[in-house]
């Protein structure tokens, strides 16, 4: 070979590599991995960061081949308006000179140890303006979850306006992708909708203003290769952890991708950043599993117990809530009787719900008193301390209800501080519940101090309070703040929820042991944005056991059983009028954090005996239910007339199986039940629990059966009557 030919060959190789860097490698491949999943971003310094992969775990050695063959995923990792104008984008800023575009290029990459894993921060810089955007990805060593969030820094000497800032952008290769998301309404929360993603943009959003879990939920799953299945199929799960308004967009482009974008809803969250100021988004929490929806749920549940939910490692108590027992008619003697009766059933904690407060404007109806958190002495002559000492006498812990973000216009607080409520100049004040309820303006630091003080005063005055139910019954109806000033009204929703976050953080710093329930007039506050501060959610104001099976199923897609408050209530049920046996009601409530919400004295003796027995069984199986892995077996939405689920310990040595009959006909074919999550090679001793008085346990009771048979051959269950149910406790031999 002549030197000229050699030179020509070298030149060709050089040109080939420099023209197609994406085929043979980038300056940087940023691999972010959990136990079983990987996210891969790639890029050259000074150029646009590319998204390469999210899904099954990769090794470093596989990256080259992935770039070579899977180049179709070579997408902009965080598209900004102006850089990518034909697609929907995740960021839009307006610079001080009016330029509405951003062009982001890779600047530097940092990897730092985080609390239980690793934080990868990728710094992008605008090519012209001093604007920095930091993409953050945090992993935890024990969880298959990546938490993503974005920080924007205004490095200029002028103000910029952030019109949109998504928490994360995730492109998913187009295929047979199916979306599962939750929608609902008061007393009928968390109903799953399953639909194929087709071309165009699917938007999931909530504009309640205060509680964002009652209508569309900020969580969804994407089954990548066809209709969702419970146990198999590559599935992505996403949750936007933000208590305020949000927007999730799934935009399907012509031939490449479903682009997932999730963030704060831009409406009423347009933010101005002054020179040097930064803005950090809420987290977008993502997971991937090859084990279908069940795998995604278990990933979320584990992560929740490791910190996504406050007190995730703490066993939950069995409580009686006074609401459906006495409603607003809380009165010392009645509550004393309730506590006595509940203690006799084996209960552990008594919660006094709404109605205990108001002096000048006592809360006789739901139109007065909110805001005045002083005891109504006509109802409770010995005050809260009197009730606490009675609870102690009965051997119960004590909890109390508040709704600290709300105020009635009939209250001393409103008389003193009408400027503290959300309101719009030149508009009538829109009022909700009771015709007088409005929201406090949490963007105002004085109001934040007041709301913090509601909890702090209660805890200072009554340090024995162990549980607070934090309710929220009203949406934002008045889109204005006397605090924010005329230039910042459009930031109201963001400011409200940052104010709420600030209050909750302060409460948690001071009272880490206090158990707090997030109630949003039912399931309105079911969102991972609130859960770092709350121990549990109230799933729904509908306590009808039959409808609860459906709502609890939906909630369990993302939330762990220990954080789902599930109460046995009266029959006929107060919301649906349906009469169901006490066994059915307990069997349904026992799949989560068990409680009761009724007047125990109204139960007949056989019901009391059943309740006592069931409560004592729950105490034994509680660790399996509250900390075990959930396997959903038969969905109530499948229309097979039955439903079933089970919990299995991570060691697979204990399990609890639940099954329910949802409809009842003569000659009804009941499908076989296939258990899941057990060890095929082990034998399990089966014990039927919660057998109704006068009834016999089924043929399975007392048998020892292999995991293989239980899972792969399945069991036939006698569910003969209307609202029949069976609960089995399994112990590995
Ligand atoms: C709505 C809640 O969801 C109920 O459980 C109850 O606490 C009422 N508010 C009290 O007003």
Boltz pocket constraint, residues with backbone or C-beta under 6 A from the ligand:
constraints:
  - pocket:
      binder: B
      contacts: [[A, 323], [A, 353], [A, 354], [A, 401], [A, 471], [A, 473], [A, 519], [A, 520], [A, 521], [A, 522], [A, 538], [A, 540], [A, 541]]
      max_distance: 6.0
